Amino acid sequence: MSLDEMDDAGFREFARQAVTEFSTRPLGAEEWAAFASRLRYLPIKAGAARLSEVVQEAEQELGGQCRRLHYLSVPPDAALSAVRLLAEAELVARSQIIMEKPFGTDLSSAKFLNARLHEVFAEDQIFRIDHFLGKEPAQNILAFRFANGLFEPIWNRNFIDHVQIDVPEAIGLGRRAGFYEQTGAFRDMVVTHLFQILAFMAMEPPTSLEPAPISEEKNKVFRSMVPLEPANVVRGQYNGYRAEAGVDPESDVETFIALKCHIDNWRWAGVPFFLRTGKRLAEGQRIISIAFREPPKSMFPPGSGVGAQGPDHLTFDLADSSKMSLSFYGKRPGPGMRLDKLSLQFAMHDTGMAGDVLEAYERLILDAMRGDRTLFTTAEGIERLWEVSMPLLEAPPPVRLYPQGSWGPKSIHQLIAPHAWRLPFERAWRNPNSSGN
């Protein structure tokens, strides 16, 4: 259902064009015909009674005991009206509902939305979706941490100096100016995406890889987060944003945000987490970079190069196909002791299994169909994240302008000092499709 006036045939053609443009796998004519025959479309104005009739007709065609999955790809202010429509159409039983982000815009709106939602759907029916967690590399963090004896013993404040979660975007707003004016970079990206990735990176080992234990460990991370201090936040706006169609000429909405946050528990006390994201930046990247503490260097002669290129890093690339890199110092061949920064790199392409990677939404929608809540956010988790965000939302620092194609306002370097941002990289990823070195 949507606001657009369209019939079944028009929607099927719309869907066919979308699949042709975006699908990563070829689809045969027979496969498409079998799928398209089950597609139905109703404009919103058709109402709840007609919606109920069409769903009943579809369930009769399918036969057996059908389950229902409702996907609400709507902004926060339209979510409750869609929920009420489903309730009026009596489509709540044996159903799950997927809610798009952002889930609320602050603590009070998130609590209100949860309360109204729980009047219709039980918590175990609700799937708050974050496509970042559906990406193969995000899930690979769990496997990397907990399946390898090499890394879990050093995954703590004794060995890790700081962590960066960096998601710059080269793209602009497109046609989302109206939405963005109500949200900004923090609400759009940090609460719904970057904090979720932080939880995967920082959580304690769950008792099992089941939804409830994983959700509980993520929520423990959120409970341990220290409320954000506005002094530890840089807000930016790219030059020309206020001239975009649909944008207030005096808008102070941020198109860029960088912040420092802390997790006050035994594993992470004293380790800063630096998060950055924004529009119209120099590159589009999605990385987690873990900087290890540097060892004493007194044994190395002056001019050896040790420490000259910063600490050792473990880097996860959150692109759709997994890539990881571990940087370290090694001796340069030849006489004397001269050190260079080297790296070990892994890419999913090396395994020949890159074609098996599911697109993030494919994985998440499949999980919701199965009732698997492992990669979805709970009401408690989202409300806690808004709670730690309130000091920033109530007293945001002023936006600072930055040139399009840059890495953001210059003050981001003071935010992270004495450390440095990992992006731009000091070395390129190895080309996984190359047969060279």
C-alpha positions as a printed Julia matrix, in Angstrom:
437×3 Matrix{Float64}:
   0.0     0.0     0.0
   1.08    3.54   -0.66
  -0.26    6.96   -1.51
   0.32    6.43   -5.25
  -2.59    5.64   -7.52
  -1.69    2.31   -9.14
  -3.3    -1.04   -9.98
  -1.85   -4.56   -9.73
  -0.43   -4.49  -13.25
   1.21   -1.1   -12.72
   2.78   -2.24   -9.46
   4.09   -5.44  -11.04
   5.78   -3.42  -13.78
   7.21   -1.06  -11.15
   8.55   -4.05   -9.2
  10.0    -5.64  -12.34
  11.95   -2.49  -13.17
  13.27   -2.31   -9.6
  14.4    -5.94   -9.6
  16.08   -5.51  -12.99
  17.96   -2.45  -11.77
  18.97   -3.55   -8.28
  19.04   -7.34   -8.08
  22.51   -8.88   -7.76
  21.32  -12.17   -9.23
  19.75  -12.82  -12.67
  16.06  -13.72  -12.63
  14.49  -15.91  -15.29
  11.18  -15.13  -16.97
   9.42  -18.09  -15.37
  10.72  -17.21  -11.91
   9.54  -13.66  -12.3
   6.12  -14.65  -13.62
   5.53  -16.98  -10.64
   6.52  -14.24   -8.21
   4.7   -11.38   -9.94
   1.42  -13.3   -10.02
   1.32  -13.03   -6.22
   1.86   -9.28   -6.04
  -1.1    -7.07   -5.14
  -1.34   -3.31   -4.72
  -3.8    -1.02   -2.98
  -3.73    2.77   -2.63
  -4.08    3.91    0.97
  -7.46    5.46    0.27
  -8.9     1.95   -0.38
  -9.14    1.64    3.39
  -8.89   -1.11    6.0
 -11.88   -3.18    4.88
 -10.57   -3.57    1.34
  -7.06   -4.31    2.65
  -8.48   -7.1     4.8
 -10.34   -8.57    1.81
  -7.24   -8.6    -0.43
  -5.11  -10.23    2.27
  -7.75  -12.92    2.81
  -7.87  -13.59   -0.94
  -4.06  -13.93   -1.03
  -4.04  -16.28    1.95
  -6.67  -18.49    0.31
  -4.54  -18.7    -2.83
  -1.45  -19.66   -0.82
  -3.34  -22.21    1.28
  -2.37  -23.55    4.68
  -1.61  -21.48    7.76
  -0.1   -18.25    6.49
   2.05  -15.84    8.48
   2.04  -12.11    7.82
   5.01   -9.78    7.59
   4.23   -6.05    7.53
   7.06   -3.8     6.36
   6.53   -0.13    7.25
   8.85    1.85    5.0
   7.46    5.13    6.3
   8.85    8.11    8.28
   8.4     8.1    12.08
   5.43   10.48   12.02
   3.48    8.14    9.7
   4.23    4.87   11.49
   1.35    4.94   13.97
  -1.29    5.65   11.34
  -0.06    2.6     9.4
  -0.19    0.51   12.59
  -3.76    1.66   13.26
  -4.71    0.72    9.7
  -3.36   -2.82   10.23
  -5.27   -3.11   13.5
  -8.48   -1.89   11.88
  -8.0    -4.46    9.1
  -7.54   -7.17   11.77
  -4.1    -8.12   10.43
  -2.23   -8.24   13.75
  -2.66  -11.95   14.51
   0.2   -14.31   13.47
   2.19  -11.39   12.13
   5.51   -9.61   12.48
   6.03   -5.93   11.76
   9.25   -4.33   10.51
   9.79   -0.7    11.54
  12.16    1.51    9.56
  14.56    3.92   11.22
  14.78    6.38   12.85
  12.64    5.01   15.68
  11.55    8.28   17.24
  13.49   11.53   17.26
  14.3    11.78   20.98
  13.62    9.93   24.24
  10.04   11.12   24.72
   9.0    10.38   21.11
  10.62    6.93   21.24
   8.79    6.1    24.47
   5.51    7.38   23.03
   6.0     5.39   19.82
   6.84    2.21   21.75
   3.83    2.64   24.05
   1.38    3.18   21.17
   2.95    0.35   19.18
   2.65   -2.04   22.13
  -1.07   -1.32   22.29
  -1.37   -3.22   18.99
   1.7    -5.44   18.63
   3.61   -7.39   21.3
   7.33   -6.67   21.59
   8.25  -10.07   20.15
   6.3    -9.17   16.98
   8.25   -5.94   16.39
  11.44   -5.84   14.31
  13.23   -2.45   14.33
  15.43   -2.72   11.28
  18.99   -1.44   10.84
  20.49   -2.53    7.54
  24.04   -2.03    8.85
  23.59   -5.06   11.11
  22.44   -7.12    8.14
  25.77   -6.68    6.4
  28.02   -9.7     6.33
  31.03   -7.83    7.82
  29.0    -6.67   10.83
  28.08  -10.24   11.67
  31.66  -11.29   10.94
  32.74   -9.18   13.92
  31.05  -11.71   16.21
  32.74  -14.63   14.49
  36.09  -12.88   14.45
  35.97  -11.98   18.13
  34.51  -15.06   19.72
  35.75  -17.88   17.47
  39.45  -16.94   17.53
  41.65  -17.37   20.58
  44.14  -14.9    19.12
  41.97  -11.79   19.48
  39.41  -12.19   22.28
  42.08  -12.07   25.08
  43.29   -8.66   23.85
  39.82   -7.19   23.16
  39.86   -4.82   26.14
  41.24   -1.62   27.68
  44.6    -3.25   28.52
  45.5    -3.67   24.86
  43.21   -1.34   22.87
  43.97    2.39   22.9
  40.93    3.71   21.03
  38.29    2.7    18.47
  36.98    4.53   15.4
  33.69    3.88   13.63
  33.84    5.98   10.5
  31.06    6.15    7.88
  31.65    9.15    5.59
  29.37    9.45    2.57
  30.21   11.14   -0.71
  26.53   11.36   -1.69
  24.2    14.24   -0.91
  20.55   14.3     0.09
  18.93   13.31   -3.18
  15.19   13.83   -2.67
  15.35   13.44    1.11
  15.67   17.12    2.06
  12.32   17.2     3.85
  13.18   14.11    5.86
  16.7    15.3     6.59
  15.54   18.68    7.86
  13.63   16.83   10.6
  16.45   14.45   11.52
  19.98   15.5    10.61
  23.07   13.3    10.6
  22.93   12.34   14.29
  19.36   11.02   14.32
  19.64    9.58   10.83
  22.93    7.7    11.24
  24.41    7.62   14.74
  21.53    6.39   16.93
  20.24    3.95   14.35
  23.47    2.69   12.75
  26.77    3.6    14.38
  25.7     2.9    17.98
  24.42   -0.51   16.85
  27.8    -1.33   15.28
  29.49   -0.1    18.46
  27.45   -2.6    20.47
  28.6    -5.53   18.29
  32.17   -4.34   18.65
  32.01   -3.82   22.45
  29.6    -6.46   23.77
  30.54   -9.28   26.13
  30.36  -12.89   24.89
  26.7   -13.99   24.83
  25.78  -17.34   26.37
  24.75  -18.5    22.89
  24.19  -17.06   19.42
  20.46  -16.81   20.06
  18.41  -13.59   19.81
  17.74  -13.1    23.53
  21.35  -13.49   24.8
  22.74  -11.28   22.02
  20.12   -8.57   22.62
  20.87   -8.64   26.34
  24.62   -8.18   25.8
  23.99   -5.31   23.38
  21.67   -3.67   25.91
  24.36   -4.0    28.59
  26.67   -1.96   26.35
  23.98    0.7    25.94
  23.39    0.79   29.72
  27.12    1.31   30.25
  27.4     4.19   27.79
  28.17    7.55   29.38
  25.71   10.3    28.32
  27.12   12.32   25.45
  28.82   15.6    26.3
  28.2    18.39   23.77
  31.84   19.45   24.24
  32.86   16.1    22.73
  30.77   16.6    19.58
  31.49   18.4    16.31
  28.49   19.27   14.15
  29.0    20.39   10.57
  27.05   21.47    7.51
  28.41   21.35    3.98
  28.63   24.56    1.99
  25.55   24.86   -0.2
  23.22   22.76    1.94
  20.93   25.71    2.68
  20.46   26.3    -1.05
  19.12   22.77   -1.6
  15.45   22.43   -2.58
  13.27   21.92    0.49
  15.89   23.2     2.97
  15.33   26.16    5.29
  17.65   29.0     4.13
  18.66   29.49    7.79
  18.81   25.79    8.68
  21.2    24.7    11.42
  20.6    20.99   10.75
  23.89   19.08   10.73
  24.92   17.14    7.63
  28.04   15.95    9.49
  28.71   14.74   13.0
  31.77   13.47   14.83
  31.76   12.56   18.5
  33.7    10.92   21.29
  31.88    8.57   23.63
  32.82    6.21   26.47
  31.6     2.89   27.8
  32.0     2.77   31.55
  32.49   -0.91   32.3
  35.39   -3.18   33.22
  36.3    -4.04   29.63
  36.26   -0.54   28.15
  36.78    2.02   30.95
  39.05    4.79   29.69
  38.95    3.73   26.0
  37.48    6.49   23.79
  35.2     5.55   20.89
  35.26    8.05   18.03
  32.33    8.09   15.6
  32.08   10.12   12.39
  29.58   10.34    9.54
  28.36   12.97    7.11
  27.22   13.89    3.61
  29.25   15.29    0.7
  32.55   14.1     2.14
  35.73   13.13    0.29
  34.94    9.41    0.04
  32.22    6.92    0.82
  33.62    4.44    3.35
  32.37    2.25    6.2
  35.07    1.11    8.59
  35.75    0.08   12.15
  39.36    0.7    13.11
  40.81   -0.59   16.38
  44.07    1.02   17.49
  46.23   -1.08   19.8
  48.38    0.35   22.55
  51.97    0.96   21.49
  54.8    -0.95   23.19
  57.89    0.75   24.69
  60.34    1.77   21.97
  63.47    2.4    24.03
  65.33   -0.58   22.52
  65.09    0.77   18.96
  67.74    3.21   17.73
  66.85    6.8    16.83
  65.67    7.08   13.26
  64.5     3.47   13.1
  60.99    4.59   12.12
  59.21    2.77   14.95
  56.04    4.63   15.93
  56.4     7.07   13.04
  53.23    5.83   11.34
  51.06    5.47   14.41
  49.88    2.42   16.33
  49.0    -1.0    14.97
  45.42   -1.19   13.7
  42.85   -3.87   13.05
  40.4    -2.57   10.46
  37.04   -3.96    9.33
  35.59   -2.69    6.08
  31.78   -2.75    6.36
  31.19   -2.86    2.63
  28.88   -5.65    1.48
  31.76   -8.12    1.02
  33.97   -8.57    4.07
  37.45   -7.09    4.13
  39.84   -6.94    7.1
  43.33   -5.56    7.56
  45.87   -5.89   10.39
  48.73   -3.38   10.24
  52.03   -3.81   12.07
  55.68   -2.73   11.98
  58.24   -4.93   10.25
  61.91   -4.59    9.45
  62.89   -3.15    6.1
  65.28   -5.48    4.22
  68.93   -4.46    4.3
  71.5    -3.38    6.88
  70.56   -1.68   10.13
  67.18   -1.55   11.87
  64.71    0.41    9.76
  61.02   -0.29   10.23
  58.09    0.11    7.84
  54.33   -0.29    8.36
  53.1    -3.51    6.76
  49.68   -5.17    6.69
  47.92   -8.49    6.46
  44.7    -8.25    4.48
  41.73  -10.53    3.88
  38.89  -10.07    1.4
  35.85  -12.31    0.9
  36.76  -12.41   -2.8
  39.82  -14.48   -1.84
  37.56  -17.35   -0.77
  35.5   -17.58   -3.93
  32.34  -17.14   -1.83
  31.65  -13.47   -2.52
  28.67  -14.47   -4.66
  27.01  -16.07   -1.62
  26.83  -12.79    0.31
  23.26  -11.67    0.91
  22.39   -8.01    0.54
  21.69   -6.57    4.0
  17.93   -6.15    3.54
  17.67   -9.64    2.04
  19.18  -11.1     5.21
  17.12   -8.99    7.6
  13.76   -9.56    5.89
  14.49  -13.29    5.78
  15.3   -13.22    9.53
  12.06  -11.38   10.27
  10.1   -13.96    8.24
  11.73  -16.65   10.38
  11.09  -14.7    13.6
  14.84  -14.4    14.32
  15.39  -11.17   16.29
  19.2   -11.48   16.62
  20.01   -8.49   14.39
  17.14   -6.23   15.5
  16.88   -3.63   18.25
  14.68   -3.91   21.34
  12.49   -1.2    22.86
  14.8    -1.02   25.87
  17.87   -0.63   23.69
  16.51    2.18   21.53
  15.13    4.1    24.51
  18.48    3.87   26.31
  20.29    5.24   23.25
  17.97    8.23   23.13
  18.53    8.69   26.87
  22.33    8.96   26.5
  21.78   11.29   23.52
  19.59   13.81   25.33
  22.42   16.08   26.63
  23.5    16.59   23.03
  19.97   17.05   21.67
  19.15   19.58   24.39
  22.34   21.64   23.97
  23.81   20.96   20.52
  27.02   22.8    19.62
  26.78   25.2    16.66
  27.21   23.79   13.17
  30.5    24.51   11.44
  30.64   24.83    7.67
  32.87   22.53    5.66
  33.7    22.37    1.93
  32.04   19.67   -0.14
  34.53   16.91   -0.89
  36.48   17.44    2.35
  36.61   15.27    5.49
  34.48   17.67    7.57
  35.13   20.72    9.75
  38.75   21.23   10.82
  37.81   20.96   14.49
  37.48   17.17   14.11
  41.25   16.99   14.54
  41.07   18.64   17.96
  38.3    16.2    18.91
  40.46   13.14   18.31
  43.86   14.58   19.37
  46.42   13.25   20.22
  45.21   10.49   17.9
  44.46   10.81   14.18
  41.57    9.73   11.98
  42.22    6.58   10.0
  40.49    7.97    6.93
  41.93    8.82    4.52
  43.95    5.59    4.69
  47.74    5.78    4.62
  47.71    2.73    2.34
  45.24    1.28   -0.14
  43.36   -1.96    0.23
  44.91   -4.72   -1.84
  42.84   -5.42   -4.95
  41.28   -8.83   -4.21
  40.76   -9.47   -7.93
  44.42   -8.92   -8.74
  46.75  -11.85   -9.3
  49.76   -9.72   -8.42
  51.74   -9.49   -5.19
